[in-house]
Amino acid sequence: MAGPGNQQAMQSMQGWRVLLDSKETLGSLMRRYVDNVNSEDPSAFASYLEQLVSQRNELVHHFFSLPIGKIETDAELELAIEHIRGLLKFASPFAKALREIVVQFAAAIEQVDDISEPSDTSIH
């Protein structure tokens, strides 16, 4: 029989499954992220992430329908490259912070693995 902790875990996993299957995955994940991060200015942080998602969606889903995406000359190509560089510069602080979170998470997992692995304590 599943205990209350297992039931909560299953409900949480089902909630994430619905979220991951939805069409609003990135935006929904970012809203959840904002709700779980301490920030000096939560409103500014939320606004930054909203802009980040909007810029990502524009780049991924609409770039070639934008005036900047109609690339027919070398000059237009350079403008498009500069536009994308600007988006990258805007996203860079978040990418760096997220990378640090992943590094810390991986280190924590390694520590758990080190603790849970049985050591050879047999006497030779």
Jmol script that loads the backbone (N, CA, C; Angstrom):
load data "model"
ATOM      1  N   MET A   1       0.849  -1.181   0.000  1.00  0.00           N
ATOM      2  CA  MET A   1       0.000   0.000   0.000  1.00  0.00           C
ATOM      3  C   MET A   1       0.891   1.240   0.000  1.00  0.00           C
ATOM      4  N   ALA A   2       0.545   2.212  -0.779  1.00  0.00           N
ATOM      5  CA  ALA A   2       1.330   3.436  -0.874  1.00  0.00           C
ATOM      6  C   ALA A   2       1.004   4.358   0.283  1.00  0.00           C
ATOM      7  N   GLY A   3       2.041   4.903   0.900  1.00  0.00           N
ATOM      8  CA  GLY A   3       1.858   5.846   1.990  1.00  0.00           C
ATOM      9  C   GLY A   3       1.564   7.228   1.455  1.00  0.00           C
ATOM     10  N   PRO A   4       1.258   8.179   2.369  1.00  0.00           N
ATOM     11  CA  PRO A   4       0.936   9.546   1.931  1.00  0.00           C
ATOM     12  C   PRO A   4       2.064  10.197   1.134  1.00  0.00           C
ATOM     13  N   GLY A   5       3.311   9.930   1.526  1.00  0.00           N
ATOM     14  CA  GLY A   5       4.446  10.502   0.793  1.00  0.00           C
ATOM     15  C   GLY A   5       4.507  10.005  -0.627  1.00  0.00           C
ATOM     16  N   ASN A   6       4.251   8.709  -0.823  1.00  0.00           N
ATOM     17  CA  ASN A   6       4.265   8.145  -2.177  1.00  0.00           C
ATOM     18  C   ASN A   6       3.122   8.700  -3.015  1.00  0.00           C
ATOM     19  N   GLN A   7       1.958   8.891  -2.405  1.00  0.00           N
ATOM     20  CA  GLN A   7       0.817   9.441  -3.138  1.00  0.00           C
ATOM     21  C   GLN A   7       1.109  10.872  -3.582  1.00  0.00           C
ATOM     22  N   GLN A   8       1.723  11.665  -2.701  1.00  0.00           N
ATOM     23  CA  GLN A   8       2.074  13.039  -3.060  1.00  0.00           C
ATOM     24  C   GLN A   8       3.096  13.050  -4.197  1.00  0.00           C
ATOM     25  N   ALA A   9       4.060  12.158  -4.121  1.00  0.00           N
ATOM     26  CA  ALA A   9       5.078  12.083  -5.169  1.00  0.00           C
ATOM     27  C   ALA A   9       4.432  11.723  -6.506  1.00  0.00           C
ATOM     28  N   MET A  10       3.516  10.766  -6.487  1.00  0.00           N
ATOM     29  CA  MET A  10       2.840  10.364  -7.729  1.00  0.00           C
ATOM     30  C   MET A  10       2.013  11.517  -8.297  1.00  0.00           C
ATOM     31  N   GLN A  11       1.301  12.244  -7.442  1.00  0.00           N
ATOM     32  CA  GLN A  11       0.509  13.374  -7.903  1.00  0.00           C
ATOM     33  C   GLN A  11       1.409  14.452  -8.501  1.00  0.00           C
ATOM     34  N   SER A  12       2.542  14.691  -7.848  1.00  0.00           N
ATOM     35  CA  SER A  12       3.486  15.676  -8.358  1.00  0.00           C
ATOM     36  C   SER A  12       4.016  15.257  -9.722  1.00  0.00           C
ATOM     37  N   MET A  13       4.357  13.983  -9.862  1.00  0.00           N
ATOM     38  CA  MET A  13       4.867  13.480 -11.141  1.00  0.00           C
ATOM     39  C   MET A  13       3.803  13.582 -12.221  1.00  0.00           C
ATOM     40  N   GLN A  14       2.547  13.302 -11.869  1.00  0.00           N
ATOM     41  CA  GLN A  14       1.467  13.413 -12.844  1.00  0.00           C
ATOM     42  C   GLN A  14       1.278  14.866 -13.261  1.00  0.00           C
ATOM     43  N   GLY A  15       1.427  15.779 -12.309  1.00  0.00           N
ATOM     44  CA  GLY A  15       1.331  17.206 -12.627  1.00  0.00           C
ATOM     45  C   GLY A  15       2.414  17.629 -13.595  1.00  0.00           C
ATOM     46  N   TRP A  16       3.630  17.157 -13.373  1.00  0.00           N
ATOM     47  CA  TRP A  16       4.726  17.462 -14.294  1.00  0.00           C
ATOM     48  C   TRP A  16       4.487  16.839 -15.657  1.00  0.00           C
ATOM     49  N   ARG A  17       3.921  15.635 -15.689  1.00  0.00           N
ATOM     50  CA  ARG A  17       3.647  14.975 -16.978  1.00  0.00           C
ATOM     51  C   ARG A  17       2.662  15.814 -17.789  1.00  0.00           C
ATOM     52  N   VAL A  18       1.618  16.309 -17.131  1.00  0.00           N
ATOM     53  CA  VAL A  18       0.640  17.163 -17.813  1.00  0.00           C
ATOM     54  C   VAL A  18       1.339  18.419 -18.325  1.00  0.00           C
ATOM     55  N   LEU A  19       2.177  19.002 -17.476  1.00  0.00           N
ATOM     56  CA  LEU A  19       2.897  20.205 -17.860  1.00  0.00           C
ATOM     57  C   LEU A  19       3.810  19.947 -19.053  1.00  0.00           C
ATOM     58  N   LEU A  20       4.553  18.858 -19.019  1.00  0.00           N
ATOM     59  CA  LEU A  20       5.478  18.558 -20.101  1.00  0.00           C
ATOM     60  C   LEU A  20       4.763  18.221 -21.400  1.00  0.00           C
ATOM     61  N   ASP A  21       3.550  17.693 -21.310  1.00  0.00           N
ATOM     62  CA  ASP A  21       2.789  17.373 -22.509  1.00  0.00           C
ATOM     63  C   ASP A  21       2.030  18.582 -23.061  1.00  0.00           C
ATOM     64  N   SER A  22       1.983  19.662 -22.297  1.00  0.00           N
ATOM     65  CA  SER A  22       1.210  20.829 -22.719  1.00  0.00           C
ATOM     66  C   SER A  22       1.955  21.627 -23.783  1.00  0.00           C
ATOM     67  N   LYS A  23       1.258  22.556 -24.393  1.00  0.00           N
ATOM     68  CA  LYS A  23       1.858  23.433 -25.401  1.00  0.00           C
ATOM     69  C   LYS A  23       2.541  24.636 -24.755  1.00  0.00           C
ATOM     70  N   GLU A  24       2.381  24.817 -23.457  1.00  0.00           N
ATOM     71  CA  GLU A  24       2.953  25.960 -22.766  1.00  0.00           C
ATOM     72  C   GLU A  24       4.107  25.547 -21.853  1.00  0.00           C
ATOM     73  N   THR A  25       4.828  24.561 -22.252  1.00  0.00           N
ATOM     74  CA  THR A  25       5.835  23.968 -21.370  1.00  0.00           C
ATOM     75  C   THR A  25       6.839  24.985 -20.845  1.00  0.00           C
ATOM     76  N   LEU A  26       7.533  25.698 -21.712  1.00  0.00           N
ATOM     77  CA  LEU A  26       8.582  26.589 -21.248  1.00  0.00           C
ATOM     78  C   LEU A  26       8.016  27.709 -20.381  1.00  0.00           C
ATOM     79  N   GLY A  27       6.961  28.335 -20.811  1.00  0.00           N
ATOM     80  CA  GLY A  27       6.356  29.412 -20.023  1.00  0.00           C
ATOM     81  C   GLY A  27       5.884  28.912 -18.667  1.00  0.00           C
ATOM     82  N   SER A  28       5.258  27.749 -18.648  1.00  0.00           N
ATOM     83  CA  SER A  28       4.780  27.176 -17.394  1.00  0.00           C
ATOM     84  C   SER A  28       5.933  26.809 -16.478  1.00  0.00           C
ATOM     85  N   LEU A  29       6.979  26.243 -17.039  1.00  0.00           N
ATOM     86  CA  LEU A  29       8.156  25.911 -16.234  1.00  0.00           C
ATOM     87  C   LEU A  29       8.801  27.168 -15.654  1.00  0.00           C
ATOM     88  N   MET A  30       8.874  28.218 -16.445  1.00  0.00           N
ATOM     89  CA  MET A  30       9.460  29.468 -15.960  1.00  0.00           C
ATOM     90  C   MET A  30       8.613  30.070 -14.836  1.00  0.00           C
ATOM     91  N   ARG A  31       7.291  29.994 -14.946  1.00  0.00           N
ATOM     92  CA  ARG A  31       6.437  30.510 -13.875  1.00  0.00           C
ATOM     93  C   ARG A  31       6.657  29.711 -12.595  1.00  0.00           C
ATOM     94  N   ARG A  32       6.788  28.396 -12.726  1.00  0.00           N
ATOM     95  CA  ARG A  32       7.082  27.568 -11.547  1.00  0.00           C
ATOM     96  C   ARG A  32       8.448  27.913 -10.981  1.00  0.00           C
ATOM     97  N   TYR A  33       9.385  28.176 -11.856  1.00  0.00           N
ATOM     98  CA  TYR A  33      10.736  28.535 -11.430  1.00  0.00           C
ATOM     99  C   TYR A  33      10.699  29.839 -10.622  1.00  0.00           C
ATOM    100  N   VAL A  34       9.986  30.844 -11.135  1.00  0.00           N
ATOM    101  CA  VAL A  34       9.877  32.131 -10.451  1.00  0.00           C
ATOM    102  C   VAL A  34       9.286  31.942  -9.055  1.00  0.00           C
ATOM    103  N   ASP A  35       8.302  31.076  -8.945  1.00  0.00           N
ATOM    104  CA  ASP A  35       7.647  30.844  -7.657  1.00  0.00           C
ATOM    105  C   ASP A  35       8.575  30.186  -6.643  1.00  0.00           C
ATOM    106  N   ASN A  36       9.658  29.567  -7.092  1.00  0.00           N
ATOM    107  CA  ASN A  36      10.535  28.817  -6.202  1.00  0.00           C
ATOM    108  C   ASN A  36      11.937  29.398  -6.081  1.00  0.00           C
ATOM    109  N   VAL A  37      12.130  30.625  -6.538  1.00  0.00           N
ATOM    110  CA  VAL A  37      13.447  31.259  -6.484  1.00  0.00           C
ATOM    111  C   VAL A  37      13.351  32.518  -5.626  1.00  0.00           C
ATOM    112  N   ASN A  38      14.327  32.697  -4.764  1.00  0.00           N
ATOM    113  CA  ASN A  38      14.418  33.933  -3.995  1.00  0.00           C
ATOM    114  C   ASN A  38      15.139  34.960  -4.849  1.00  0.00           C
ATOM    115  N   SER A  39      14.536  36.116  -4.977  1.00  0.00           N
ATOM    116  CA  SER A  39      15.110  37.172  -5.794  1.00  0.00           C
ATOM    117  C   SER A  39      14.983  38.493  -5.050  1.00  0.00           C
ATOM    118  N   GLU A  40      15.961  39.376  -5.247  1.00  0.00           N
ATOM    119  CA  GLU A  40      15.884  40.705  -4.641  1.00  0.00           C
ATOM    120  C   GLU A  40      14.677  41.467  -5.178  1.00  0.00           C
ATOM    121  N   ASP A  41      14.328  41.230  -6.433  1.00  0.00           N
ATOM    122  CA  ASP A  41      13.195  41.910  -7.063  1.00  0.00           C
ATOM    123  C   ASP A  41      12.398  40.877  -7.865  1.00  0.00           C
ATOM    124  N   PRO A  42      11.488  40.159  -7.184  1.00  0.00           N
ATOM    125  CA  PRO A  42      10.739  39.091  -7.873  1.00  0.00           C
ATOM    126  C   PRO A  42       9.997  39.572  -9.116  1.00  0.00           C
ATOM    127  N   SER A  43       9.483  40.781  -9.079  1.00  0.00           N
ATOM    128  CA  SER A  43       8.750  41.305 -10.236  1.00  0.00           C
ATOM    129  C   SER A  43       9.677  41.494 -11.437  1.00  0.00           C
ATOM    130  N   ALA A  44      10.851  42.053 -11.196  1.00  0.00           N
ATOM    131  CA  ALA A  44      11.813  42.250 -12.292  1.00  0.00           C
ATOM    132  C   ALA A  44      12.307  40.906 -12.818  1.00  0.00           C
ATOM    133  N   PHE A  45      12.539  39.961 -11.903  1.00  0.00           N
ATOM    134  CA  PHE A  45      12.996  38.633 -12.320  1.00  0.00           C
ATOM    135  C   PHE A  45      11.934  37.944 -13.176  1.00  0.00           C
ATOM    136  N   ALA A  46      10.677  38.026 -12.746  1.00  0.00           N
ATOM    137  CA  ALA A  46       9.572  37.426 -13.514  1.00  0.00           C
ATOM    138  C   ALA A  46       9.462  38.084 -14.881  1.00  0.00           C
ATOM    139  N   SER A  47       9.623  39.397 -14.919  1.00  0.00           N
ATOM    140  CA  SER A  47       9.553  40.124 -16.188  1.00  0.00           C
ATOM    141  C   SER A  47      10.686  39.695 -17.119  1.00  0.00           C
ATOM    142  N   TYR A  48      11.886  39.553 -16.562  1.00  0.00           N
ATOM    143  CA  TYR A  48      13.035  39.103 -17.359  1.00  0.00           C
ATOM    144  C   TYR A  48      12.759  37.734 -17.970  1.00  0.00           C
ATOM    145  N   LEU A  49      12.248  36.803 -17.158  1.00  0.00           N
ATOM    146  CA  LEU A  49      11.971  35.460 -17.676  1.00  0.00           C
ATOM    147  C   LEU A  49      10.855  35.473 -18.714  1.00  0.00           C
ATOM    148  N   GLU A  50       9.851  36.322 -18.531  1.00  0.00           N
ATOM    149  CA  GLU A  50       8.788  36.439 -19.536  1.00  0.00           C
ATOM    150  C   GLU A  50       9.365  36.923 -20.862  1.00  0.00           C
ATOM    151  N   GLN A  51      10.266  37.917 -20.782  1.00  0.00           N
ATOM    152  CA  GLN A  51      10.915  38.412 -22.002  1.00  0.00           C
ATOM    153  C   GLN A  51      11.765  37.315 -22.634  1.00  0.00           C
ATOM    154  N   LEU A  52      12.453  36.559 -21.806  1.00  0.00           N
ATOM    155  CA  LEU A  52      13.302  35.477 -22.297  1.00  0.00           C
ATOM    156  C   LEU A  52      12.477  34.442 -23.060  1.00  0.00           C
ATOM    157  N   VAL A  53      11.347  34.050 -22.485  1.00  0.00           N
ATOM    158  CA  VAL A  53      10.463  33.079 -23.140  1.00  0.00           C
ATOM    159  C   VAL A  53       9.906  33.672 -24.436  1.00  0.00           C
ATOM    160  N   SER A  54       9.515  34.915 -24.385  1.00  0.00           N
ATOM    161  CA  SER A  54       8.971  35.569 -25.581  1.00  0.00           C
ATOM    162  C   SER A  54      10.014  35.630 -26.705  1.00  0.00           C
ATOM    163  N   GLN A  55      11.242  36.000 -26.349  1.00  0.00           N
ATOM    164  CA  GLN A  55      12.305  36.068 -27.351  1.00  0.00           C
ATOM    165  C   GLN A  55      12.623  34.691 -27.914  1.00  0.00           C
ATOM    166  N   ARG A  56      12.633  33.693 -27.055  1.00  0.00           N
ATOM    167  CA  ARG A  56      12.886  32.318 -27.509  1.00  0.00           C
ATOM    168  C   ARG A  56      11.791  31.877 -28.469  1.00  0.00           C
ATOM    169  N   ASN A  57      10.544  32.149 -28.105  1.00  0.00           N
ATOM    170  CA  ASN A  57       9.422  31.747 -28.962  1.00  0.00           C
ATOM    171  C   ASN A  57       9.468  32.462 -30.306  1.00  0.00           C
ATOM    172  N   GLU A  58       9.814  33.743 -30.272  1.00  0.00           N
ATOM    173  CA  GLU A  58       9.937  34.488 -31.524  1.00  0.00           C
ATOM    174  C   GLU A  58      11.018  33.886 -32.409  1.00  0.00           C
ATOM    175  N   LEU A  59      12.157  33.571 -31.810  1.00  0.00           N
ATOM    176  CA  LEU A  59      13.269  33.006 -32.571  1.00  0.00           C
ATOM    177  C   LEU A  59      12.927  31.630 -33.128  1.00  0.00           C
ATOM    178  N   VAL A  60      12.356  30.781 -32.303  1.00  0.00           N
ATOM    179  CA  VAL A  60      12.090  29.401 -32.703  1.00  0.00           C
ATOM    180  C   VAL A  60      10.898  29.289 -33.656  1.00  0.00           C
ATOM    181  N   HIS A  61       9.843  30.033 -33.366  1.00  0.00           N
ATOM    182  CA  HIS A  61       8.591  29.836 -34.110  1.00  0.00           C
ATOM    183  C   HIS A  61       8.317  30.876 -35.199  1.00  0.00           C
ATOM    184  N   HIS A  62       8.946  32.057 -35.108  1.00  0.00           N
ATOM    185  CA  HIS A  62       8.542  33.137 -36.024  1.00  0.00           C
ATOM    186  C   HIS A  62       9.695  33.847 -36.728  1.00  0.00           C
ATOM    187  N   PHE A  63      10.914  33.401 -36.525  1.00  0.00           N
ATOM    188  CA  PHE A  63      12.064  34.152 -37.039  1.00  0.00           C
ATOM    189  C   PHE A  63      11.959  34.435 -38.535  1.00  0.00           C
ATOM    190  N   PHE A  64      11.637  33.438 -39.315  1.00  0.00           N
ATOM    191  CA  PHE A  64      11.653  33.623 -40.765  1.00  0.00           C
ATOM    192  C   PHE A  64      10.462  34.422 -41.286  1.00  0.00           C
ATOM    193  N   SER A  65       9.479  34.657 -40.439  1.00  0.00           N
ATOM    194  CA  SER A  65       8.367  35.517 -40.848  1.00  0.00           C
ATOM    195  C   SER A  65       8.592  36.968 -40.435  1.00  0.00           C
ATOM    196  N   LEU A  66       9.634  37.231 -39.669  1.00  0.00           N
ATOM    197  CA  LEU A  66       9.978  38.596 -39.262  1.00  0.00           C
ATOM    198  C   LEU A  66      10.795  39.270 -40.354  1.00  0.00           C
ATOM    199  N   PRO A  67      10.763  40.605 -40.394  1.00  0.00           N
ATOM    200  CA  PRO A  67      11.591  41.300 -41.388  1.00  0.00           C
ATOM    201  C   PRO A  67      13.072  40.922 -41.268  1.00  0.00           C
ATOM    202  N   ILE A  68      13.564  40.735 -40.058  1.00  0.00           N
ATOM    203  CA  ILE A  68      14.969  40.382 -39.838  1.00  0.00           C
ATOM    204  C   ILE A  68      15.281  38.974 -40.340  1.00  0.00           C
ATOM    205  N   GLY A  69      14.266  38.144 -40.503  1.00  0.00           N
ATOM    206  CA  GLY A  69      14.467  36.768 -40.933  1.00  0.00           C
ATOM    207  C   GLY A  69      14.421  36.566 -42.435  1.00  0.00           C
ATOM    208  N   LYS A  70      14.133  37.624 -43.157  1.00  0.00           N
ATOM    209  CA  LYS A  70      14.105  37.528 -44.614  1.00  0.00           C
ATOM    210  C   LYS A  70      15.512  37.861 -45.131  1.00  0.00           C
ATOM    211  N   ILE A  71      16.320  36.836 -45.222  1.00  0.00           N
ATOM    212  CA  ILE A  71      17.740  37.006 -45.525  1.00  0.00           C
ATOM    213  C   ILE A  71      17.986  36.719 -47.002  1.00  0.00           C
ATOM    214  N   GLU A  72      18.301  37.787 -47.744  1.00  0.00           N
ATOM    215  CA  GLU A  72      18.576  37.628 -49.170  1.00  0.00           C
ATOM    216  C   GLU A  72      19.931  38.183 -49.566  1.00  0.00           C
ATOM    217  N   THR A  73      20.532  38.954 -48.680  1.00  0.00           N
ATOM    218  CA  THR A  73      21.842  39.536 -49.003  1.00  0.00           C
ATOM    219  C   THR A  73      22.788  39.311 -47.826  1.00  0.00           C
ATOM    220  N   ASP A  74      24.067  39.548 -48.065  1.00  0.00           N
ATOM    221  CA  ASP A  74      25.046  39.440 -46.988  1.00  0.00           C
ATOM    222  C   ASP A  74      24.755  40.454 -45.884  1.00  0.00           C
ATOM    223  N   ALA A  75      24.328  41.632 -46.270  1.00  0.00           N
ATOM    224  CA  ALA A  75      24.008  42.669 -45.281  1.00  0.00           C
ATOM    225  C   ALA A  75      22.835  42.231 -44.395  1.00  0.00           C
ATOM    226  N   GLU A  76      21.821  41.630 -44.999  1.00  0.00           N
ATOM    227  CA  GLU A  76      20.677  41.131 -44.222  1.00  0.00           C
ATOM    228  C   GLU A  76      21.095  39.978 -43.314  1.00  0.00           C
ATOM    229  N   LEU A  77      22.005  39.161 -43.796  1.00  0.00           N
ATOM    230  CA  LEU A  77      22.536  38.077 -42.970  1.00  0.00           C
ATOM    231  C   LEU A  77      23.246  38.641 -41.748  1.00  0.00           C
ATOM    232  N   GLU A  78      24.063  39.659 -41.943  1.00  0.00           N
ATOM    233  CA  GLU A  78      24.772  40.299 -40.829  1.00  0.00           C
ATOM    234  C   GLU A  78      23.794  40.895 -39.820  1.00  0.00           C
ATOM    235  N   LEU A  79      22.721  41.515 -40.313  1.00  0.00           N
ATOM    236  CA  LEU A  79      21.708  42.059 -39.410  1.00  0.00           C
ATOM    237  C   LEU A  79      21.040  40.944 -38.596  1.00  0.00           C
ATOM    238  N   ALA A  80      20.758  39.845 -39.243  1.00  0.00           N
ATOM    239  CA  ALA A  80      20.144  38.709 -38.546  1.00  0.00           C
ATOM    240  C   ALA A  80      21.093  38.149 -37.492  1.00  0.00           C
ATOM    241  N   ILE A  81      22.357  38.039 -37.835  1.00  0.00           N
ATOM    242  CA  ILE A  81      23.353  37.541 -36.886  1.00  0.00           C
ATOM    243  C   ILE A  81      23.445  38.477 -35.686  1.00  0.00           C
ATOM    244  N   GLU A  82      23.475  39.764 -35.922  1.00  0.00           N
ATOM    245  CA  GLU A  82      23.535  40.734 -34.816  1.00  0.00           C
ATOM    246  C   GLU A  82      22.293  40.648 -33.940  1.00  0.00           C
ATOM    247  N   HIS A  83      21.149  40.457 -34.563  1.00  0.00           N
ATOM    248  CA  HIS A  83      19.903  40.303 -33.803  1.00  0.00           C
ATOM    249  C   HIS A  83      19.988  39.082 -32.888  1.00  0.00           C
ATOM    250  N   ILE A  84      20.447  37.991 -33.421  1.00  0.00           N
ATOM    251  CA  ILE A  84      20.568  36.757 -32.628  1.00  0.00           C
ATOM    252  C   ILE A  84      21.629  36.925 -31.536  1.00  0.00           C
ATOM    253  N   ARG A  85      22.700  37.619 -31.833  1.00  0.00           N
ATOM    254  CA  ARG A  85      23.718  37.897 -30.799  1.00  0.00           C
ATOM    255  C   ARG A  85      23.118  38.709 -29.653  1.00  0.00           C
ATOM    256  N   GLY A  86      22.251  39.638 -29.977  1.00  0.00           N
ATOM    257  CA  GLY A  86      21.572  40.425 -28.942  1.00  0.00           C
ATOM    258  C   GLY A  86      20.697  39.547 -28.064  1.00  0.00           C
ATOM    259  N   LEU A  87      19.983  38.611 -28.691  1.00  0.00           N
ATOM    260  CA  LEU A  87      19.158  37.673 -27.919  1.00  0.00           C
ATOM    261  C   LEU A  87      20.028  36.811 -27.014  1.00  0.00           C
ATOM    262  N   LEU A  88      21.148  36.365 -27.545  1.00  0.00           N
ATOM    263  CA  LEU A  88      22.077  35.544 -26.761  1.00  0.00           C
ATOM    264  C   LEU A  88      22.631  36.327 -25.575  1.00  0.00           C
ATOM    265  N   LYS A  89      22.981  37.574 -25.799  1.00  0.00           N
ATOM    266  CA  LYS A  89      23.504  38.420 -24.716  1.00  0.00           C
ATOM    267  C   LYS A  89      22.446  38.592 -23.627  1.00  0.00           C
ATOM    268  N   PHE A  90      21.202  38.775 -24.023  1.00  0.00           N
ATOM    269  CA  PHE A  90      20.110  38.928 -23.062  1.00  0.00           C
ATOM    270  C   PHE A  90      19.916  37.650 -22.253  1.00  0.00           C
ATOM    271  N   ALA A  91      20.046  36.490 -22.886  1.00  0.00           N
ATOM    272  CA  ALA A  91      19.807  35.204 -22.235  1.00  0.00           C
ATOM    273  C   ALA A  91      21.001  34.710 -21.430  1.00  0.00           C
ATOM    274  N   SER A  92      22.166  35.250 -21.690  1.00  0.00           N
ATOM    275  CA  SER A  92      23.398  34.737 -21.089  1.00  0.00           C
ATOM    276  C   SER A  92      23.395  34.696 -19.555  1.00  0.00           C
ATOM    277  N   PRO A  93      22.937  35.738 -18.847  1.00  0.00           N
ATOM    278  CA  PRO A  93      22.945  35.649 -17.375  1.00  0.00           C
ATOM    279  C   PRO A  93      22.109  34.484 -16.847  1.00  0.00           C
ATOM    280  N   PHE A  94      20.965  34.246 -17.470  1.00  0.00           N
ATOM    281  CA  PHE A  94      20.119  33.134 -17.028  1.00  0.00           C
ATOM    282  C   PHE A  94      20.790  31.800 -17.349  1.00  0.00           C
ATOM    283  N   ALA A  95      21.393  31.705 -18.516  1.00  0.00           N
ATOM    284  CA  ALA A  95      22.082  30.460 -18.896  1.00  0.00           C
ATOM    285  C   ALA A  95      23.206  30.160 -17.916  1.00  0.00           C
ATOM    286  N   LYS A  96      23.963  31.176 -17.517  1.00  0.00           N
ATOM    287  CA  LYS A  96      25.049  30.979 -16.557  1.00  0.00           C
ATOM    288  C   LYS A  96      24.507  30.528 -15.205  1.00  0.00           C
ATOM    289  N   ALA A  97      23.432  31.165 -14.743  1.00  0.00           N
ATOM    290  CA  ALA A  97      22.837  30.788 -13.451  1.00  0.00           C
ATOM    291  C   ALA A  97      22.293  29.372 -13.506  1.00  0.00           C
ATOM    292  N   LEU A  98      21.634  29.028 -14.585  1.00  0.00           N
ATOM    293  CA  LEU A  98      21.076  27.688 -14.736  1.00  0.00           C
ATOM    294  C   LEU A  98      22.185  26.641 -14.796  1.00  0.00           C
ATOM    295  N   ARG A  99      23.265  26.960 -15.482  1.00  0.00           N
ATOM    296  CA  ARG A  99      24.410  26.053 -15.548  1.00  0.00           C
ATOM    297  C   ARG A  99      24.961  25.787 -14.142  1.00  0.00           C
ATOM    298  N   GLU A 100      25.047  26.825 -13.322  1.00  0.00           N
ATOM    299  CA  GLU A 100      25.547  26.670 -11.948  1.00  0.00           C
ATOM    300  C   GLU A 100      24.614  25.784 -11.123  1.00  0.00           C
ATOM    301  N   ILE A 101      23.319  25.945 -11.308  1.00  0.00           N
ATOM    302  CA  ILE A 101      22.350  25.094 -10.604  1.00  0.00           C
ATOM    303  C   ILE A 101      22.565  23.634 -10.986  1.00  0.00           C
ATOM    304  N   VAL A 102      22.744  23.378 -12.266  1.00  0.00           N
ATOM    305  CA  VAL A 102      22.950  22.008 -12.749  1.00  0.00           C
ATOM    306  C   VAL A 102      24.238  21.427 -12.172  1.00  0.00           C
ATOM    307  N   VAL A 103      25.298  22.221 -12.132  1.00  0.00           N
ATOM    308  CA  VAL A 103      26.575  21.753 -11.571  1.00  0.00           C
ATOM    309  C   VAL A 103      26.405  21.401 -10.094  1.00  0.00           C
ATOM    310  N   GLN A 104      25.731  22.264  -9.342  1.00  0.00           N
ATOM    311  CA  GLN A 104      25.515  21.998  -7.920  1.00  0.00           C
ATOM    312  C   GLN A 104      24.626  20.779  -7.717  1.00  0.00           C
ATOM    313  N   PHE A 105      23.612  20.626  -8.552  1.00  0.00           N
ATOM    314  CA  PHE A 105      22.723  19.468  -8.456  1.00  0.00           C
ATOM    315  C   PHE A 105      23.492  18.179  -8.742  1.00  0.00           C
ATOM    316  N   ALA A 106      24.328  18.205  -9.771  1.00  0.00           N
ATOM    317  CA  ALA A 106      25.127  17.021 -10.108  1.00  0.00           C
ATOM    318  C   ALA A 106      26.080  16.669  -8.970  1.00  0.00           C
ATOM    319  N   ALA A 107      26.674  17.677  -8.342  1.00  0.00           N
ATOM    320  CA  ALA A 107      27.573  17.423  -7.216  1.00  0.00           C
ATOM    321  C   ALA A 107      26.805  16.809  -6.045  1.00  0.00           C
ATOM    322  N   ALA A 108      25.595  17.285  -5.805  1.00  0.00           N
ATOM    323  CA  ALA A 108      24.775  16.731  -4.718  1.00  0.00           C
ATOM    324  C   ALA A 108      24.415  15.281  -5.006  1.00  0.00           C
ATOM    325  N   ILE A 109      24.106  14.968  -6.240  1.00  0.00           N
ATOM    326  CA  ILE A 109      23.783  13.585  -6.606  1.00  0.00           C
ATOM    327  C   ILE A 109      24.998  12.686  -6.399  1.00  0.00           C
ATOM    328  N   GLU A 110      26.168  13.175  -6.771  1.00  0.00           N
ATOM    329  CA  GLU A 110      27.385  12.388  -6.558  1.00  0.00           C
ATOM    330  C   GLU A 110      27.602  12.101  -5.082  1.00  0.00           C
ATOM    331  N   GLN A 111      27.325  13.078  -4.229  1.00  0.00           N
ATOM    332  CA  GLN A 111      27.480  12.879  -2.791  1.00  0.00           C
ATOM    333  C   GLN A 111      26.511  11.807  -2.293  1.00  0.00           C
ATOM    334  N   VAL A 112      25.290  11.832  -2.771  1.00  0.00           N
ATOM    335  CA  VAL A 112      24.300  10.829  -2.379  1.00  0.00           C
ATOM    336  C   VAL A 112      24.748   9.458  -2.858  1.00  0.00           C
ATOM    337  N   ASP A 113      25.243   9.387  -4.088  1.00  0.00           N
ATOM    338  CA  ASP A 113      25.740   8.108  -4.613  1.00  0.00           C
ATOM    339  C   ASP A 113      26.890   7.583  -3.772  1.00  0.00           C
ATOM    340  N   ASP A 114      27.800   8.478  -3.358  1.00  0.00           N
ATOM    341  CA  ASP A 114      28.937   8.068  -2.534  1.00  0.00           C
ATOM    342  C   ASP A 114      28.469   7.512  -1.193  1.00  0.00           C
ATOM    343  N   ILE A 115      27.447   8.119  -0.620  1.00  0.00           N
ATOM    344  CA  ILE A 115      26.926   7.678   0.676  1.00  0.00           C
ATOM    345  C   ILE A 115      26.190   6.358   0.550  1.00  0.00           C
ATOM    346  N   SER A 116      25.434   6.197  -0.526  1.00  0.00           N
ATOM    347  CA  SER A 116      24.575   5.008  -0.659  1.00  0.00           C
ATOM    348  C   SER A 116      25.303   3.776  -1.180  1.00  0.00           C
ATOM    349  N   GLU A 117      26.480   3.941  -1.766  1.00  0.00           N
ATOM    350  CA  GLU A 117      27.212   2.778  -2.266  1.00  0.00           C
ATOM    351  C   GLU A 117      27.817   2.021  -1.100  1.00  0.00           C
ATOM    352  N   PRO A 118      27.583   0.724  -1.053  1.00  0.00           N
ATOM    353  CA  PRO A 118      28.162  -0.038   0.052  1.00  0.00           C
ATOM    354  C   PRO A 118      29.686  -0.096  -0.087  1.00  0.00           C
ATOM    355  N   SER A 119      30.341   0.069   1.013  1.00  0.00           N
ATOM    356  CA  SER A 119      31.793   0.001   0.972  1.00  0.00           C
ATOM    357  C   SER A 119      32.233  -1.412   1.321  1.00  0.00           C
ATOM    358  N   ASP A 120      33.393  -1.769   0.857  1.00  0.00           N
ATOM    359  CA  ASP A 120      33.938  -3.107   1.128  1.00  0.00           C
ATOM    360  C   ASP A 120      34.567  -3.071   2.516  1.00  0.00           C
ATOM    361  N   THR A 121      33.850  -3.628   3.472  1.00  0.00           N
ATOM    362  CA  THR A 121      34.338  -3.620   4.854  1.00  0.00           C
ATOM    363  C   THR A 121      34.788  -5.011   5.290  1.00  0.00           C
ATOM    364  N   SER A 122      34.951  -5.900   4.335  1.00  0.00           N
ATOM    365  CA  SER A 122      35.382  -7.248   4.704  1.00  0.00           C
ATOM    366  C   SER A 122      36.826  -7.235   5.143  1.00  0.00           C
ATOM    367  N   ILE A 123      37.139  -8.122   6.036  1.00  0.00           N
ATOM    368  CA  ILE A 123      38.494  -8.226   6.559  1.00  0.00           C
ATOM    369  C   ILE A 123      39.220  -9.278   5.727  1.00  0.00           C
ATOM    370  N   HIS A 124      40.395  -8.911   5.273  1.00  0.00           N
ATOM    371  CA  HIS A 124      41.169  -9.832   4.420  1.00  0.00           C
ATOM    372  C   HIS A 124      42.152 -10.595   5.219  1.00  0.00           C
TER     373      HIS A 124
END
end "model"
wireframe off; spacefill off
backbone 0.3
color backbone group
